[in-house]
Every structure is written in C-alpha cells, then in structure tokens.
Amino acid sequence: MAKGWRGFDGGFCVDHTIELSVKNYTGAEGVKDTFTRAKGIVAYFNRSTSGINDLKTIQAASDLPQRKPVMDVATRWFSSYNMMNWFREQQQAVQMYDVRHGAEASKNDAYKANRLQLDDWNIIEQSMAVLKQAAEVTKMLEGTQYVTISMVLPSIHRLIESTSDGPLYMPWKPQALMWLDKRQIHPKVRAARSLLNKDLETRWINDLPPAARDELDIATMLDPRFKTYNFPGLKSSSLESEYAAAKASLDLVWTMDWKPKESQGGLQAPATPAPPSPPKKTAAKTPSTASSIFATPLAPEEMSTHSPGSSASATPPTDTRDDLEKYLSLPAETNLDLDVLEWWKVRDHSLPPDIHIGRPQGLPTLAKMARQYLGRPASSAGVERMFSKAGKLHDDLKASQNDETLEHALLAAVNCP
C-alpha cells in the first residue's frame, strides 16, 4: 500500500501519519506501562472464555453495555482511543471483576501481571481525552463520500492546538468537571501530551515534504470554506504566513499549468468552446437543485451588473479578471457541511451571472483545476476497504474464481445495499 502511494508526487495517507504520532504518545515513558497493562487485560479476556463470561455477567448486573474489550493494534486506526474508551466505559465492571477474582490473581499470572491500579485508571481516562481529537480527525478524513483533502490542514492545526499545554477537555464528565486545568493533569499524561504535540508539529509544520505541502495548500485554497485560512475552531493560531505561502503556490500552479493563454489581441482565450447564445427569457426560471442548496444569498460580486429592467441592448462592462481573481474576491462560505464539488459544479460554465435565475459567476477553468485537486482522498481508507472486501470474496473456497468474476462480485458488493 505504501509503495503504491509513493508513486504520486506528494501522495501519502494522512491517517497513517496521524497514527504514527499517536503511537509516539502511547509509547511515551510513563503512560507506556499503563497501555501495556491495558493490552494485557484485553488479551486475557480475549483468551479466557470463563473470564469474558464472568465479565459479561458483571456488565449485565451493573447495567453496562455488554461490549467485548478492544485491542490496541498498530495497524488499526484510532484503536488506542477505542481501547481507552472501553476501559473508561467499563471501569466499574473491570474493577468489580478484579474484586471478585482477586483471590485467584495469584493463580493466574496473565491477569495478575496486568492488574490496574488507581494511577492507571487516571492515566487511562486522561489519555482518552488527549486522543479523542486525533480519533475524530482520523474518522472524518477516512470518508469517501465527501471532499477530505482540503480538510487536512484545518484539522491538523486544530489537533495541534488541542494537544498544547493547556486545559484538557473531557465531555463525558459533569458540566463542572468537563475541563481539567493543566495543573490537574497527571504529570505522565502531560509529558506524553507534550511529546505528541511536538511530533505533530514536526510532521505537519516543520518537516512536511514541499510537494505534500503544496498539494495540501492548493486543495485548501480551492475549498471555498477554508480559502482565507481562517480555520474554524482555532482560538489562538495566526496563519497569515501560511496563507501567503499557500496563495503563492496556488498562483504559480494556476499561472503555469491552468490559466488560459492570452490571444494575440490581448484578450483571454476561452477555456472551453463558447456556448451557444442563451434563448430569450420570457419568464423567470426556477433555480436548479444545485443552486438552491446554498443557504446564503449570492454575493454582490456574483450578481449581474445590470438590473432586471435595463435595456436588453445595454452592454455590461467587461470583467478582465481571470477565474482565480474572481474566486478569491468572493467571500468564504460559512456552511461547514457544504458539498464542495457541487459548489464547483454549478460554476463550471462560461456564461456571466444572471440575476433572474441566481446563477453564480462562471469559473470554468478554475472549476476543472479544483476537481483535479479536491478529488484526491486524504487517506487510503477507501482503497483498504476495497482490498478487504476483495479478500472476503476470494477466499480458499473460491480459488478457481477468475479475475472477471471477482471484479463483478466486488462491483456488486460495493454498489448494492
């Protein structure tokens, strides 16, 4: 998988990179021993039939969800968080099991060597709070039904800020206890959290390969929600220099590879063949479904410069700006759930804006560039899911299955509910 992604300039899996930082946290001195003991408890319950049955009995008696322990596996994303979440949720059941089977602990070396103490429980709960943001970012960026590549930098900057040496947010606590002051954080957790923060900054700010940085910057700039680099959720980060560098990268690639060449007369050549003249309008048209998804009214820059009652023969002033200049002059979108590809789809035309039907400013060449950059997934999750499905469809009992049959079966498995 890694070799396949290296074939593309800047190609890398964001989720795998985040997970490398998470593993540095779980392997940090102080918290490492707690994670090792937690893994030992999980392994014990997974191997011991009587142990897991007794645990289920305690869960039922304590009115807790009868969920099996989750193992922290290096190749499974956010499994560290899921394991800590299981222990937080099942703390009462695990402690009750320990009380009931404490006399047997001396007979069971596998359990005895991993018994959790009060200090371990504090580290588990606070570690879950530290890793919560990373798990949420990883989950969001593995999506395949929406644009993910442009959400990488906003998510990473928020992740870096959430792991700084400040209060720790624990939303499952009562209202008055949701925030832990940094002085209340366990020293071992605080040290490991600092290590996580530095590792994220190193990977994403200081040592990120230039090709990867350019790709992320351009994708972010081509997302109308984040193009100003005023990322939502940030409290103190100042990104003026990052914005300037991102705009310079976008300007360079636009000018070199995408901007239409000027004709001999000095006018910009059309990016696509000129469309036929629109028919005369006899009545106001209903906005298309794509246009009606925008909750906010169109910006003044996107409206026609002539009024509905103006003469049909009046000629609006010529807009000499290119697509990129027009796009950057538009205000940033505030709807964070915006369908970005749909936003660009309704602007993939060369006709001027029309106030009668609310058609936005056409940006045909930039729309093609945006689709090129925004179509790249942030993680390899979709590909790995496909490999997993293929493995289940081509097992030892289907060794004689040919490639075409597997392809058809895979197509049906993916596209049919």
KOLVEXPA-105684 format. One record per residue (C-alpha): z, x negated, y negated. Coordinates in nm, 4 decimals, m for minus. Each point is the difference from the previous one (the first is absolute). Last residue first. Layout:
N
+----------+----------+----------+
:        z :        x :        y :
+----------+----------+----------+
:        Z :        X :        Y :
...
+----------+----------+----------+
//
This chain:
417
+----------+----------+----------+
:        z :        x :        y :
+----------+----------+----------+
:  m0.0485 :   2.7100 :   0.2103 :
:  m0.3456 :  m0.1519 :   0.0617 :
:  m0.1131 :  m0.2948 :  m0.2098 :
:   0.1859 :  m0.2937 :   0.1519 :
:   0.0058 :   0.1050 :   0.3630 :
:  m0.3599 :   0.1237 :  m0.0125 :
:  m0.1278 :  m0.3278 :  m0.1428 :
:   0.2049 :  m0.1936 :   0.2549 :
:  m0.1478 :   0.2007 :   0.2869 :
:  m0.3516 :  m0.0560 :  m0.1344 :
:   0.0576 :  m0.3741 :  m0.0390 :
:   0.1592 :  m0.0273 :   0.3435 :
:  m0.2999 :   0.1738 :   0.1560 :
:  m0.2390 :  m0.2329 :  m0.1833 :
:   0.1902 :  m0.3115 :   0.1054 :
:  m0.0018 :   0.0788 :   0.3708 :
:   0.2955 :   0.1302 :   0.2017 :
:   0.0314 :  m0.1855 :   0.3291 :
:   0.3533 :  m0.1186 :  m0.0775 :
:   0.1234 :   0.3544 :  m0.0604 :
:   0.3119 :  m0.0055 :   0.2199 :
:   0.1006 :  m0.3356 :  m0.1453 :
:   0.0034 :   0.1411 :  m0.3537 :
:  m0.2784 :   0.0710 :  m0.2462 :
:   0.1070 :   0.3089 :  m0.1981 :
:   0.3507 :  m0.1316 :  m0.0696 :
:  m0.1385 :  m0.3351 :  m0.1129 :
:  m0.2542 :   0.1707 :  m0.2256 :
:   0.2763 :   0.2009 :  m0.1662 :
:   0.1973 :  m0.3173 :  m0.0649 :
:  m0.3053 :  m0.1796 :  m0.1358 :
:  m0.0606 :   0.2906 :  m0.2383 :
:   0.3614 :  m0.0053 :  m0.1123 :
:  m0.0407 :  m0.3720 :  m0.0654 :
:  m0.3060 :   0.0629 :  m0.2138 :
:   0.1779 :   0.2636 :  m0.2070 :
:   0.3077 :  m0.2177 :  m0.0448 :
:  m0.1992 :  m0.3051 :  m0.1154 :
:   0.1499 :   0.0236 :  m0.3467 :
:  m0.1075 :   0.0464 :  m0.3600 :
:  m0.3187 :   0.1813 :   0.0923 :
:  m0.3247 :  m0.0934 :  m0.1852 :
:  m0.1678 :   0.3068 :  m0.1464 :
:   0.1425 :  m0.0629 :  m0.3456 :
:  m0.2149 :  m0.3082 :  m0.0594 :
:  m0.3452 :   0.1317 :   0.0923 :
:   0.0785 :   0.3519 :  m0.1208 :
:   0.0933 :  m0.1412 :  m0.3388 :
:  m0.3210 :  m0.2020 :  m0.0252 :
:  m0.2060 :   0.3107 :   0.0723 :
:   0.1934 :   0.1940 :  m0.2636 :
:  m0.0526 :  m0.2872 :  m0.2461 :
:  m0.3754 :   0.0472 :   0.0321 :
:   0.0055 :   0.3793 :  m0.0412 :
:   0.2589 :   0.0395 :  m0.2773 :
:  m0.0763 :   0.3526 :  m0.1235 :
:   0.2490 :   0.1414 :  m0.2476 :
:   0.1743 :   0.3065 :   0.1330 :
:  m0.1646 :   0.3426 :   0.0501 :
:   0.2027 :   0.2712 :  m0.1688 :
:  m0.2644 :   0.2683 :   0.0559 :
:  m0.0849 :   0.0866 :  m0.3592 :
:   0.1303 :  m0.3259 :  m0.1473 :
:  m0.2696 :  m0.2037 :   0.1695 :
:   0.0498 :  m0.3688 :   0.0587 :
:  m0.3176 :  m0.2085 :   0.0098 :
:  m0.2028 :  m0.0185 :   0.3218 :
:  m0.0045 :  m0.3251 :   0.1981 :
:   0.1934 :   0.1181 :   0.3030 :
:   0.2815 :  m0.1326 :   0.2203 :
:   0.2789 :   0.1362 :  m0.2169 :
:   0.0908 :   0.2890 :   0.2327 :
:   0.0176 :  m0.2480 :   0.2890 :
:   0.2296 :  m0.2361 :  m0.1888 :
:   0.2812 :   0.2550 :  m0.0217 :
:  m0.0737 :   0.1032 :   0.3599 :
:   0.0562 :  m0.3595 :   0.1078 :
:   0.3293 :  m0.0064 :  m0.1914 :
:   0.1449 :   0.3187 :   0.1456 :
:   0.2896 :   0.0234 :  m0.2464 :
:   0.3498 :   0.0175 :   0.1487 :
:   0.1380 :  m0.2210 :  m0.2787 :
:  m0.1189 :   0.2478 :  m0.2644 :
:   0.0414 :  m0.1869 :  m0.3281 :
:  m0.3604 :  m0.1164 :  m0.0383 :
:  m0.0459 :  m0.2895 :  m0.2392 :
:  m0.1668 :   0.0794 :  m0.3313 :
:  m0.3731 :  m0.0689 :  m0.0283 :
:  m0.1121 :  m0.3036 :  m0.2002 :
:  m0.0021 :  m0.2161 :   0.3143 :
:  m0.2586 :   0.2265 :   0.1607 :
:  m0.2351 :   0.0006 :  m0.2994 :
:   0.0135 :  m0.3785 :  m0.0254 :
:  m0.0655 :  m0.0350 :   0.3728 :
:  m0.2961 :   0.2376 :  m0.0054 :
:  m0.1781 :  m0.1781 :  m0.2857 :
:   0.0450 :   0.0907 :  m0.3654 :
:  m0.3089 :   0.0800 :  m0.2044 :
:   0.0798 :   0.3680 :  m0.0460 :
:  m0.2986 :   0.1503 :  m0.1813 :
:   0.0845 :   0.2571 :  m0.2626 :
:  m0.0665 :   0.3608 :   0.1012 :
:  m0.3469 :   0.1359 :  m0.0783 :
:  m0.0114 :   0.3472 :  m0.1500 :
:  m0.2921 :   0.2034 :   0.1374 :
:   0.2243 :   0.2475 :   0.1797 :
:   0.1731 :   0.0738 :  m0.3313 :
:   0.3745 :  m0.0013 :   0.0103 :
:   0.1981 :   0.3031 :   0.1147 :
:   0.1574 :  m0.1567 :   0.3033 :
:   0.1151 :  m0.3010 :  m0.2055 :
:  m0.1571 :  m0.3438 :   0.0174 :
:   0.1818 :  m0.3228 :   0.0903 :
:   0.0189 :   0.0883 :   0.3682 :
:   0.3391 :  m0.0478 :   0.1601 :
:   0.1146 :  m0.3019 :   0.2029 :
:   0.1404 :  m0.1975 :  m0.2922 :
:   0.1994 :   0.3068 :  m0.1054 :
:   0.1884 :  m0.0106 :   0.3316 :
:  m0.0614 :   0.2756 :   0.2493 :
:   0.2827 :   0.2435 :   0.0480 :
:   0.2757 :  m0.0902 :   0.2468 :
:   0.0267 :   0.1643 :   0.3412 :
:  m0.3061 :  m0.1652 :   0.1419 :
:  m0.0955 :   0.1675 :   0.3278 :
:  m0.2453 :   0.2254 :  m0.1844 :
:  m0.2607 :  m0.2728 :  m0.0272 :
:  m0.0355 :  m0.0435 :   0.3751 :
:  m0.0123 :   0.3741 :   0.0611 :
:  m0.2808 :   0.0342 :  m0.2485 :
:   0.0598 :   0.1516 :  m0.3399 :
:  m0.1529 :   0.3446 :  m0.0449 :
:  m0.3153 :  m0.0047 :  m0.2124 :
:  m0.0271 :   0.1486 :  m0.3458 :
:  m0.3068 :   0.2130 :  m0.0420 :
:  m0.3720 :  m0.0356 :  m0.0703 :
:  m0.0130 :  m0.3736 :   0.0292 :
:  m0.3441 :  m0.1564 :  m0.0184 :
:  m0.0757 :  m0.2031 :   0.3069 :
:   0.1210 :  m0.3613 :   0.0217 :
:  m0.2664 :  m0.2653 :  m0.0543 :
:  m0.0779 :  m0.1831 :   0.3206 :
:   0.2260 :  m0.2906 :   0.0931 :
:  m0.0815 :  m0.3524 :  m0.1246 :
:  m0.0292 :  m0.2394 :   0.2913 :
:   0.3293 :  m0.1844 :   0.0508 :
:   0.1760 :  m0.2759 :  m0.1915 :
:  m0.1933 :   0.0853 :  m0.3156 :
:  m0.1153 :  m0.2992 :  m0.2035 :
:   0.2182 :  m0.0784 :  m0.2966 :
:  m0.1997 :  m0.0124 :  m0.3209 :
:  m0.1056 :  m0.3292 :  m0.1571 :
:  m0.3710 :   0.0766 :   0.0048 :
:  m0.0573 :  m0.2601 :   0.2687 :
:   0.2359 :   0.1847 :   0.2350 :
:   0.3637 :  m0.0918 :   0.0431 :
:   0.1247 :  m0.0633 :   0.3514 :
:   0.2278 :   0.2599 :   0.1555 :
:   0.3646 :  m0.1138 :   0.0340 :
:   0.0896 :  m0.0495 :   0.3664 :
:   0.0068 :  m0.3606 :   0.1182 :
:   0.0574 :  m0.2457 :  m0.2839 :
:   0.1205 :   0.2291 :  m0.2788 :
:   0.2154 :   0.2226 :   0.2193 :
:   0.1404 :  m0.2966 :   0.1936 :
:   0.0941 :  m0.1807 :  m0.3217 :
:   0.1386 :   0.3046 :  m0.1807 :
:   0.2138 :   0.0950 :   0.3014 :
:   0.1451 :  m0.3488 :   0.0288 :
:   0.0744 :  m0.0110 :  m0.3741 :
:   0.1607 :   0.3458 :   0.0180 :
:   0.2254 :  m0.1185 :   0.2831 :
:   0.1043 :  m0.3123 :  m0.1913 :
:   0.0842 :   0.2019 :  m0.3124 :
:   0.1904 :   0.2583 :   0.2060 :
:   0.2030 :  m0.2690 :   0.1763 :
:   0.0858 :  m0.1553 :  m0.3376 :
:   0.1150 :   0.3353 :  m0.1379 :
:   0.2014 :   0.0839 :   0.3123 :
:   0.3551 :   0.0312 :  m0.1302 :
:   0.2400 :   0.1131 :   0.2719 :
:   0.3171 :   0.1742 :  m0.1151 :
:   0.0230 :   0.3475 :   0.1453 :
:  m0.2959 :   0.0388 :   0.2328 :
:  m0.0352 :   0.3443 :   0.1591 :
:  m0.3589 :   0.0595 :  m0.1010 :
:  m0.2251 :  m0.3009 :  m0.0660 :
:  m0.1134 :  m0.0475 :  m0.3583 :
:  m0.2772 :  m0.2356 :   0.1093 :
:  m0.2467 :   0.1827 :  m0.2295 :
:  m0.2396 :   0.0660 :   0.2906 :
:   0.2709 :   0.1571 :   0.2175 :
:  m0.0879 :   0.3690 :   0.0211 :
:  m0.3729 :  m0.0398 :  m0.0707 :
:  m0.0348 :  m0.2312 :   0.3033 :
:  m0.2729 :  m0.2504 :  m0.0836 :
:   0.2524 :  m0.2395 :  m0.1549 :
:   0.2030 :   0.0005 :   0.3215 :
:  m0.3064 :  m0.0760 :   0.2118 :
:  m0.0933 :  m0.2838 :  m0.2375 :
:   0.3477 :  m0.1496 :   0.0106 :
:   0.0310 :   0.0301 :   0.3791 :
:  m0.3335 :  m0.1710 :   0.0602 :
:   0.0699 :  m0.2691 :  m0.2571 :
:   0.3403 :  m0.0700 :   0.1555 :
:  m0.1467 :  m0.0259 :   0.3490 :
:  m0.2646 :  m0.2464 :  m0.1161 :
:   0.2580 :  m0.1995 :  m0.1970 :
:   0.2291 :  m0.0413 :   0.3042 :
:   0.3515 :   0.1412 :  m0.0646 :
:   0.2359 :  m0.2950 :  m0.0410 :
:   0.1997 :   0.0822 :  m0.3140 :
:  m0.0083 :   0.3774 :  m0.0364 :
:  m0.0395 :   0.1704 :   0.3372 :
:   0.1226 :  m0.2484 :   0.2616 :
:   0.2447 :  m0.1915 :  m0.2182 :
:   0.1337 :   0.3085 :  m0.1759 :
:   0.0530 :   0.1745 :   0.3332 :
:   0.1796 :  m0.3054 :   0.1417 :
:   0.2230 :  m0.0244 :  m0.3066 :
:   0.1017 :   0.3658 :   0.0312 :
:   0.0671 :  m0.0302 :   0.3732 :
:   0.2187 :  m0.3070 :  m0.0558 :
:   0.1945 :   0.1869 :  m0.2681 :
:   0.0511 :   0.2852 :   0.2439 :
:   0.1289 :  m0.2435 :   0.2621 :
:   0.2586 :  m0.1324 :  m0.2457 :
:   0.1076 :   0.3495 :  m0.1056 :
:   0.0220 :   0.1142 :   0.3597 :
:   0.2244 :  m0.2941 :   0.0893 :
:   0.2152 :   0.0584 :  m0.3086 :
:   0.0461 :   0.3709 :   0.0869 :
:  m0.0999 :   0.2089 :  m0.3003 :
:   0.2898 :   0.1257 :  m0.2125 :
:  m0.0553 :  m0.2616 :  m0.2719 :
:  m0.3641 :   0.1111 :  m0.0181 :
:   0.1186 :   0.3488 :  m0.0905 :
:  m0.0732 :   0.2444 :   0.2777 :
:  m0.1831 :   0.3143 :  m0.1054 :
:   0.0035 :   0.3216 :   0.2035 :
:   0.3787 :   0.0281 :   0.0003 :
:   0.0560 :   0.2697 :  m0.2631 :
:  m0.2853 :   0.2135 :   0.1334 :
:   0.1156 :  m0.0123 :   0.3606 :
:  m0.1788 :  m0.2638 :   0.2136 :
:  m0.3403 :   0.0483 :   0.1644 :
:  m0.1735 :  m0.1311 :  m0.3155 :
:   0.1344 :  m0.3575 :   0.0322 :
:  m0.1233 :  m0.1959 :  m0.3025 :
:   0.1215 :  m0.3587 :  m0.0441 :
:   0.0856 :  m0.1219 :  m0.3490 :
:  m0.1617 :  m0.3216 :  m0.1242 :
:  m0.0994 :  m0.3437 :   0.1243 :
:  m0.3686 :   0.0775 :   0.0474 :
:  m0.1202 :   0.1760 :   0.3138 :
:  m0.1070 :   0.3216 :  m0.1784 :
:  m0.1961 :  m0.1994 :  m0.2601 :
:  m0.2018 :  m0.1789 :   0.2670 :
:  m0.0743 :   0.3305 :   0.1717 :
:  m0.1092 :   0.1566 :  m0.3286 :
:  m0.2351 :  m0.2891 :  m0.0636 :
:  m0.1300 :   0.0281 :   0.3562 :
:  m0.0645 :   0.3733 :  m0.0269 :
:  m0.1920 :  m0.0226 :  m0.3280 :
:  m0.1947 :  m0.2996 :   0.1402 :
:  m0.0929 :   0.1678 :   0.3285 :
:  m0.0883 :   0.3467 :  m0.1285 :
:  m0.3619 :  m0.0933 :  m0.0766 :
:  m0.0621 :  m0.0915 :   0.3656 :
:   0.1314 :   0.3318 :   0.1322 :
:  m0.2600 :   0.2673 :  m0.0802 :
:   0.0597 :   0.3131 :   0.2074 :
:  m0.0448 :   0.1282 :   0.3560 :
:   0.0664 :  m0.3308 :   0.1778 :
:   0.3682 :  m0.0578 :  m0.0744 :
:   0.1607 :  m0.3334 :   0.0936 :
:   0.0913 :  m0.0640 :  m0.3630 :
:   0.2452 :   0.2911 :  m0.0185 :
:   0.1932 :  m0.1006 :   0.3104 :
:   0.0259 :  m0.3622 :  m0.1128 :
:   0.1214 :   0.1068 :  m0.3450 :
:   0.2624 :   0.2300 :   0.1511 :
:   0.1219 :  m0.2694 :   0.2396 :
:   0.0223 :  m0.2580 :  m0.2801 :
:   0.1989 :   0.2447 :  m0.2154 :
:   0.2469 :   0.0723 :   0.2808 :
:   0.0566 :  m0.3651 :   0.0901 :
:   0.2862 :  m0.0611 :  m0.2454 :
:   0.1622 :   0.3385 :   0.0699 :
:  m0.0190 :  m0.0630 :   0.3747 :
:   0.1553 :  m0.3395 :  m0.0565 :
:   0.2911 :   0.1695 :  m0.1791 :
:   0.0713 :   0.2265 :   0.2958 :
:  m0.0346 :  m0.2743 :   0.2611 :
:   0.2022 :  m0.2546 :  m0.2006 :
:   0.2903 :   0.2442 :  m0.0364 :
:  m0.0152 :   0.0838 :   0.3721 :
:   0.0021 :  m0.3691 :   0.0907 :
:   0.3138 :  m0.0641 :  m0.2065 :
:   0.1731 :   0.2837 :   0.1835 :
:  m0.0767 :  m0.1606 :   0.3361 :
:  m0.2917 :   0.0618 :   0.2339 :
:   0.0269 :  m0.0811 :   0.3706 :
:  m0.2892 :  m0.2244 :   0.1014 :
:   0.1475 :  m0.2413 :   0.2550 :
:   0.2027 :   0.2794 :   0.1616 :
:  m0.3053 :   0.2151 :   0.0671 :
:  m0.1984 :  m0.2534 :   0.2015 :
:   0.3206 :  m0.1477 :   0.1489 :
:   0.0986 :   0.3290 :   0.1578 :
:   0.3284 :  m0.0368 :   0.1894 :
:   0.1984 :  m0.1032 :  m0.3071 :
:  m0.1536 :   0.2910 :  m0.1880 :
:   0.1286 :   0.2481 :   0.2588 :
:   0.3265 :   0.0572 :  m0.1833 :
:  m0.1948 :   0.0599 :  m0.3206 :
:  m0.2089 :   0.2672 :   0.1644 :
:   0.1473 :   0.3034 :  m0.1739 :
:   0.0643 :  m0.1783 :  m0.3286 :
:  m0.3413 :  m0.1686 :  m0.0039 :
:  m0.1717 :   0.3288 :   0.0781 :
:   0.1860 :   0.1567 :  m0.2908 :
:  m0.1188 :  m0.2836 :  m0.2259 :
:  m0.3584 :   0.0491 :   0.1132 :
:   0.0178 :   0.3781 :  m0.0500 :
:   0.1585 :  m0.0244 :  m0.3469 :
:  m0.2508 :  m0.2633 :  m0.1138 :
:  m0.2979 :   0.2031 :   0.1235 :
:  m0.1738 :   0.0586 :  m0.3350 :
:   0.0836 :  m0.3462 :  m0.1330 :
:  m0.0913 :  m0.1591 :   0.3341 :
:  m0.3328 :   0.1853 :   0.0121 :
:  m0.0784 :  m0.0926 :  m0.3606 :
:   0.0633 :  m0.3667 :   0.0771 :
:  m0.2467 :   0.0187 :   0.2883 :
:  m0.2567 :   0.1827 :  m0.2142 :
:   0.0346 :  m0.2585 :  m0.2775 :
:  m0.0607 :  m0.2884 :   0.2383 :
:  m0.2870 :   0.1979 :   0.1587 :
:  m0.1770 :   0.0025 :  m0.3387 :
:  m0.3240 :  m0.1139 :   0.1648 :
:  m0.0048 :  m0.0718 :   0.3719 :
:  m0.1081 :  m0.3499 :   0.1056 :
:   0.3421 :  m0.1626 :  m0.0521 :
:   0.1800 :   0.2760 :   0.1894 :
:   0.3306 :   0.1460 :  m0.1205 :
:   0.0924 :   0.2439 :   0.2764 :
:   0.0730 :   0.3645 :  m0.0769 :
:   0.2878 :   0.1647 :   0.1844 :
:  m0.0738 :   0.3375 :   0.1607 :
:   0.0444 :   0.3133 :  m0.2087 :
:   0.2270 :   0.2855 :   0.0953 :
:   0.0555 :   0.1165 :  m0.3573 :
:   0.3751 :   0.0242 :  m0.0699 :
:   0.2230 :   0.3026 :   0.0628 :
:   0.2907 :  m0.2261 :   0.1052 :
:   0.0129 :   0.1525 :   0.3489 :
:  m0.3778 :  m0.0317 :   0.0328 :
:   0.0043 :  m0.3621 :  m0.1162 :
:   0.2885 :  m0.0799 :   0.2362 :
:  m0.1914 :   0.1413 :   0.2957 :
:  m0.3100 :  m0.1921 :  m0.1080 :
:   0.2045 :  m0.3222 :  m0.0093 :
:   0.1291 :   0.0639 :   0.3519 :
:  m0.3575 :   0.0462 :   0.1207 :
:  m0.1085 :  m0.3185 :  m0.1814 :
:   0.2746 :  m0.2004 :   0.1682 :
:  m0.0530 :   0.1460 :   0.3470 :
:  m0.3684 :  m0.0893 :  m0.0154 :
:   0.0710 :  m0.3513 :  m0.1264 :
:  m0.3096 :  m0.1962 :  m0.0933 :
:  m0.0941 :   0.1707 :  m0.3292 :
:   0.3677 :   0.0374 :  m0.0917 :
:   0.0610 :  m0.3733 :   0.0462 :
:  m0.3182 :  m0.0963 :  m0.1882 :
:   0.1102 :   0.2087 :  m0.2976 :
:   0.3474 :  m0.1595 :   0.0022 :
:  m0.1565 :  m0.3481 :   0.0219 :
:  m0.2342 :   0.0769 :  m0.2873 :
:   0.3019 :   0.0996 :  m0.2108 :
:   0.1734 :  m0.3249 :   0.0976 :
:  m0.3007 :  m0.2039 :  m0.1129 :
:  m0.0266 :   0.1982 :  m0.3245 :
:   0.3665 :  m0.0711 :  m0.0725 :
:  m0.0430 :  m0.3704 :   0.0770 :
:  m0.3011 :  m0.0257 :  m0.2305 :
:   0.1852 :   0.1619 :  m0.2922 :
:   0.1964 :  m0.3139 :  m0.0861 :
:  m0.2796 :  m0.2537 :   0.0036 :
:  m0.3340 :   0.1664 :  m0.0626 :
:  m0.2088 :   0.1124 :   0.2979 :
:  m0.0033 :   0.3669 :  m0.0965 :
:  m0.1028 :  m0.0932 :  m0.3550 :
:  m0.2714 :  m0.2448 :   0.1056 :
:  m0.1253 :   0.2690 :   0.2373 :
:  m0.0385 :   0.2330 :  m0.2979 :
:  m0.2133 :  m0.2594 :  m0.1809 :
:  m0.2326 :  m0.0272 :   0.2993 :
:  m0.0110 :   0.3814 :   0.0143 :
:  m0.1372 :   0.0117 :  m0.3532 :
:  m0.2884 :  m0.2252 :   0.1072 :
:  m0.0717 :   0.2134 :   0.3060 :
:  m0.0072 :   0.3087 :  m0.2210 :
:  m0.2434 :  m0.1592 :  m0.2446 :
:  m0.2550 :  m0.0868 :   0.2662 :
:  m0.2403 :  m0.2656 :  m0.1241 :
:  m0.3587 :  m0.0322 :  m0.1199 :
:  m0.0299 :  m0.2058 :  m0.3173 :
:  m0.3493 :  m0.1080 :   0.0976 :
:  m0.0772 :   0.1614 :   0.3347 :
:  m0.0126 :  m0.1872 :   0.3308 :
:   0.3767 :  m0.0373 :  m0.0009 :
:   0.0331 :   0.3645 :   0.1047 :
:  m0.1500 :  m0.0639 :   0.3433 :
:   0.2185 :  m0.3042 :   0.0570 :
:   0.3146 :   0.2010 :  m0.0772 :
:  m0.0978 :   0.2738 :   0.2452 :
+----------+----------+----------+
//
